[in-house]
């Protein structure tokens, strides 16, 4: 495979407004409404995307029958210094699971739980 293998991610939520506030606060971004192409009752808010830059984008998703907090995929958000975003987690309604730690030559990570019970990672090179 010549490209990065992740093309898209979805973070399932129970309370869209609460989850939106959490991620907008922690990551200092603005999420945008994604339409439901099949009018099936799916609510989606997408993370910012630039198709010309490295990385995958994705969305917060609220869908009946798929509760938050029960999957086994971990999404890492890229940061300049993950300590900055980590410092916003608790005030936004989440909790820190593992504070900023070195992963050697690959930089640093923090692991946290969001407002919906999903674990996510923060990654930086400093």
Number of C-alpha atoms within 10 A of each C-alpha: 4 4 6 9 9 9 10 10 17 17 22 23 25 19 13 17 10 15 23 20 17 22 23 14 17 20 19 12 13 14 17 14 12 15 12 11 8 7 8 9 11 14 18 23 22 19 22 13 12 9 8 6 7 9 15 17 17 17 20 24 24 21 16 11 6 13 15 18 17 11 12 8 12 13 17 15 18 16 17 12 17 25 19 14 20 23 14 19 21 16 11 18 18 22 20 19 13 13 17 20 14 15 11 8 7 11 14 20 26 22 22 21 19 23 24 20 17 20 23 18 20 24 25 19 16 13
